[in-house]
Amino acid sequence: MTASFNASRLALAALALLAAGSAGAAPAKPEKELPPKPSLADVLKASKPGDWRALDPDNTLYMDLPTGRMIIELAPSFAPATAANIRALVREKYFDDLFIIRSQDGFVVQWGDPDEENPKPFKAAKTVKAEFTAPIKSAGSFTRLKDGDVYAPQVGHVEGFPAARDPASGQTWLVHCPAMIGVARDTGSDTGNGSQLYVVTGHAPRHLDRNITVVGRVVQGMPLLSVQPRGTGAAGFYEKPEQRMSLKRVAMAADVPEAERSRLEVMRTDSATYQAVVEAQRNRGGPWTKVAAGRIDLCNAPIPVREQK
Amino acid sequence: MTASFNASRLALAALALLAAGSAGAAPAKPEKELPPKPSLADVLKASKPGDWRALDPDNTLYMDLPTGRMIIELAPSFAPATAANIRALVREKYFDDLFIIRSQDGFVVQWGDPDEENPKPFKAAKTVKAEFTAPIKSAGSFTRLKDGDVYAPQVGHVEGFPAARDPASGQTWLVHCPAMIGVARDTGSDTGNGSQLYVVTGHAPRHLDRNITVVGRVVQGMPLLSVQPRGTGAAGFYEKPEQRMSLKRVAMAADVPEAERSRLEVMRTDSATYQAVVEAQRNRGGPWTKVAAGRIDLCNAPIPVREQK
């Protein structure tokens, strides 16, 4: 009995009963195979130190849950005012001992203050201007994906974040891929202040793009959020206090003693190595893969993160 | 303090501190708003009985987990041999008391026999021919989405399943959207026999399309699977027996006494009402939405399921 599976994050794990190991099975006939190609793991292994950048402690947020640490990289180049307000909220310890308040299957997990009657006060701004899009000319270097997109004229990456842009309007925006962090708001565009945030846990809800401020990405700890029990209230909100997981402590990495900091590096999405990462996913080699996709969806392009070496 | 959120499955839940309720906040200024439009909930409410079809008990599989019932609709028109082998496995009670053996974050949950040394024997076929694609001419009516796709020349729905097709090759195939069921296999194309199945829980892994037999869709119970603790082994396999959840009983609906059957209906994807469902998601109205997407990704088009009336 043999089992094979590929351990890379996006590879299929094809653990199956092998025909050759079963009595009475016909002998396997040779199939036409795709030639082997470097896998994502191969590309990562061959990467150079310059392909990586350390997280900036002033843009890195630790959310320490009872089950472990989740790490968010903020995107101030897309949402400077919102990122600043989140830093202010974190530094006045607003989030400490608040809760995960919502888990909607196939969509988002959200956290903040569940108490609408007597909300926890805070000194940071109550309204922040909408930062749904940003001018292309003020954004960082855009590495375009050649594969096209259903929702936007152009998609690719800016400084390690999935992004879209529209040359006609001159605007660019962060895209709602899994692990992206958005700022919950009410009807008014300026009602999102960062005191309630959500992370995408399901298939990319791209209709939210340009409708909400996207402010960062979870670079470590997604499983801590994605397994949260689904809420039984409307839109996946928890109905009972005991269903809510506590946010024990939320801190900017810069405010955490050196010894307690996580040491993560993110691959530079403007590097040649990142192009190889994308290509390894776009066109996989044999023998497991029979047909290479030839294309890749923006949200299927992994953005590698590793422990600093 | 006011909170608003939309309870429809794919709508954003925008629970946020309302500016108007906070002392010292500037009064909200009127924004330009999109006109209101029928929501998904409105369209479902206005649907007619003929827009729905009952599940066929011979193509409906119940997986009774300790936490509840998951229901799968098989797709024999795309994978007749595989669907037949799964029926045979179910009817010899192969799956009863086997396990969920894998949960890989953002990808799939998989079930079957974890024991590679002494696998549970079965009488059903050990190898089944690959049913990765099917001839367009033998498939059911295709309702095409006009929105385009990154991976395939054409996408849309066939008999309630997300599907793609390529007129050049004359082939059609089921698409790896969330909730779709695939047949784990080893390297050989015919090594998937249905004794190990997986369900997509993360962003659609479309690179698997045409590389594996897709055999159905979870029509109820996705949350039971998507919250499974992530496995710590390679590719999310569980490393310890106690991490595996038991599949208590797996049965074809046709073999379950009438009184114990679930009564579900699926919306006919070739109905005019389904076009209204898609349009409600493609172009949402105000006031929460500020920019209508104008487009929809195949895997963001919901396929409504309800209790029989």
Chai-1 contact restraints between the chains, C-beta under 6 A:
chainA,res_idxA,chainB,res_idxB,connection_type,confidence,min_distance_angstrom,max_distance_angstrom,comment,restraint_id
A,M1,B,E116,contact,1.0,0.0,6.0,A-B,restraint_1
A,A3,B,E116,contact,1.0,0.0,6.0,A-B,restraint_2
A,S4,B,D186,contact,1.0,0.0,6.0,A-B,restraint_3
A,F5,B,A235,contact,1.0,0.0,6.0,A-B,restraint_4
A,A7,B,A234,contact,1.0,0.0,6.0,A-B,restraint_5
A,A7,B,A235,contact,1.0,0.0,6.0,A-B,restraint_6
A,L12,B,L208,contact,1.0,0.0,6.0,A-B,restraint_7
A,A13,B,A235,contact,1.0,0.0,6.0,A-B,restraint_8
A,A14,B,A184,contact,1.0,0.0,6.0,A-B,restraint_9
A,A14,B,R185,contact,1.0,0.0,6.0,A-B,restraint_10
A,A14,B,D186,contact,1.0,0.0,6.0,A-B,restraint_11
A,L15,B,A184,contact,1.0,0.0,6.0,A-B,restraint_12
A,A16,B,A184,contact,1.0,0.0,6.0,A-B,restraint_13
A,A16,B,R185,contact,1.0,0.0,6.0,A-B,restraint_14
A,A16,B,D186,contact,1.0,0.0,6.0,A-B,restraint_15
A,A16,B,T191,contact,1.0,0.0,6.0,A-B,restraint_16
A,A16,B,G192,contact,1.0,0.0,6.0,A-B,restraint_17
A,A16,B,Q196,contact,1.0,0.0,6.0,A-B,restraint_18
A,L17,B,S195,contact,1.0,0.0,6.0,A-B,restraint_19
A,L18,B,D186,contact,1.0,0.0,6.0,A-B,restraint_20
A,A19,B,K126,contact,1.0,0.0,6.0,A-B,restraint_21
A,A19,B,T127,contact,1.0,0.0,6.0,A-B,restraint_22
A,A19,B,T191,contact,1.0,0.0,6.0,A-B,restraint_23
A,S22,B,K126,contact,1.0,0.0,6.0,A-B,restraint_24
A,A25,B,K126,contact,1.0,0.0,6.0,A-B,restraint_25
A,A25,B,T127,contact,1.0,0.0,6.0,A-B,restraint_26
A,A28,B,G188,contact,1.0,0.0,6.0,A-B,restraint_27
A,E31,B,S189,contact,1.0,0.0,6.0,A-B,restraint_28
A,D105,B,M222,contact,1.0,0.0,6.0,A-B,restraint_29
A,D105,B,P223,contact,1.0,0.0,6.0,A-B,restraint_30
A,D105,B,S226,contact,1.0,0.0,6.0,A-B,restraint_31
A,G106,B,P178,contact,1.0,0.0,6.0,A-B,restraint_32
A,E116,B,M1,contact,1.0,0.0,6.0,A-B,restraint_33
A,E116,B,A3,contact,1.0,0.0,6.0,A-B,restraint_34
A,K126,B,A19,contact,1.0,0.0,6.0,A-B,restraint_35
A,K126,B,S22,contact,1.0,0.0,6.0,A-B,restraint_36
A,K126,B,A25,contact,1.0,0.0,6.0,A-B,restraint_37
A,T127,B,A19,contact,1.0,0.0,6.0,A-B,restraint_38
A,T127,B,A25,contact,1.0,0.0,6.0,A-B,restraint_39
A,D147,B,V150,contact,1.0,0.0,6.0,A-B,restraint_40
A,G148,B,V150,contact,1.0,0.0,6.0,A-B,restraint_41
A,V150,B,D147,contact,1.0,0.0,6.0,A-B,restraint_42
A,V150,B,G148,contact,1.0,0.0,6.0,A-B,restraint_43
A,V150,B,R295,contact,1.0,0.0,6.0,A-B,restraint_44
A,V150,B,D297,contact,1.0,0.0,6.0,A-B,restraint_45
A,Y151,B,R295,contact,1.0,0.0,6.0,A-B,restraint_46
A,P178,B,G106,contact,1.0,0.0,6.0,A-B,restraint_47
A,P178,B,H203,contact,1.0,0.0,6.0,A-B,restraint_48
A,A184,B,A14,contact,1.0,0.0,6.0,A-B,restraint_49
A,A184,B,L15,contact,1.0,0.0,6.0,A-B,restraint_50
A,A184,B,A16,contact,1.0,0.0,6.0,A-B,restraint_51
A,R185,B,A14,contact,1.0,0.0,6.0,A-B,restraint_52
A,R185,B,A16,contact,1.0,0.0,6.0,A-B,restraint_53
A,D186,B,S4,contact,1.0,0.0,6.0,A-B,restraint_54
A,D186,B,A14,contact,1.0,0.0,6.0,A-B,restraint_55
A,D186,B,A16,contact,1.0,0.0,6.0,A-B,restraint_56
A,D186,B,L18,contact,1.0,0.0,6.0,A-B,restraint_57
A,T187,B,P287,contact,1.0,0.0,6.0,A-B,restraint_58
A,T187,B,W288,contact,1.0,0.0,6.0,A-B,restraint_59
A,G188,B,A28,contact,1.0,0.0,6.0,A-B,restraint_60
A,S189,B,E31,contact,1.0,0.0,6.0,A-B,restraint_61
A,T191,B,A16,contact,1.0,0.0,6.0,A-B,restraint_62
A,T191,B,A19,contact,1.0,0.0,6.0,A-B,restraint_63
A,G192,B,A16,contact,1.0,0.0,6.0,A-B,restraint_64
A,S195,B,L17,contact,1.0,0.0,6.0,A-B,restraint_65
A,Q196,B,A16,contact,1.0,0.0,6.0,A-B,restraint_66
A,H203,B,P178,contact,1.0,0.0,6.0,A-B,restraint_67
A,H203,B,H203,contact,1.0,0.0,6.0,A-B,restraint_68
A,H203,B,A204,contact,1.0,0.0,6.0,A-B,restraint_69
A,H203,B,C299,contact,1.0,0.0,6.0,A-B,restraint_70
A,A204,B,H203,contact,1.0,0.0,6.0,A-B,restraint_71
A,H207,B,A293,contact,1.0,0.0,6.0,A-B,restraint_72
A,L208,B,L12,contact,1.0,0.0,6.0,A-B,restraint_73
A,R210,B,V291,contact,1.0,0.0,6.0,A-B,restraint_74
A,N211,B,T289,contact,1.0,0.0,6.0,A-B,restraint_75
A,N211,B,K290,contact,1.0,0.0,6.0,A-B,restraint_76
A,N211,B,V291,contact,1.0,0.0,6.0,A-B,restraint_77
A,M222,B,D105,contact,1.0,0.0,6.0,A-B,restraint_78
A,P223,B,D105,contact,1.0,0.0,6.0,A-B,restraint_79
A,P223,B,R230,contact,1.0,0.0,6.0,A-B,restraint_80
A,S226,B,D105,contact,1.0,0.0,6.0,A-B,restraint_81
A,V227,B,V227,contact,1.0,0.0,6.0,A-B,restraint_82
A,V227,B,P229,contact,1.0,0.0,6.0,A-B,restraint_83
A,P229,B,V227,contact,1.0,0.0,6.0,A-B,restraint_84
A,R230,B,P223,contact,1.0,0.0,6.0,A-B,restraint_85
A,A234,B,A7,contact,1.0,0.0,6.0,A-B,restraint_86
A,A235,B,F5,contact,1.0,0.0,6.0,A-B,restraint_87
A,A235,B,A7,contact,1.0,0.0,6.0,A-B,restraint_88
A,A235,B,A13,contact,1.0,0.0,6.0,A-B,restraint_89
A,P287,B,T187,contact,1.0,0.0,6.0,A-B,restraint_90
A,W288,B,T187,contact,1.0,0.0,6.0,A-B,restraint_91
A,T289,B,N211,contact,1.0,0.0,6.0,A-B,restraint_92
A,K290,B,N211,contact,1.0,0.0,6.0,A-B,restraint_93
A,V291,B,R210,contact,1.0,0.0,6.0,A-B,restraint_94
A,V291,B,N211,contact,1.0,0.0,6.0,A-B,restraint_95
A,A293,B,H207,contact,1.0,0.0,6.0,A-B,restraint_96
A,R295,B,V150,contact,1.0,0.0,6.0,A-B,restraint_97
A,R295,B,Y151,contact,1.0,0.0,6.0,A-B,restraint_98
A,D297,B,V150,contact,1.0,0.0,6.0,A-B,restraint_99
A,C299,B,H203,contact,1.0,0.0,6.0,A-B,restraint_100
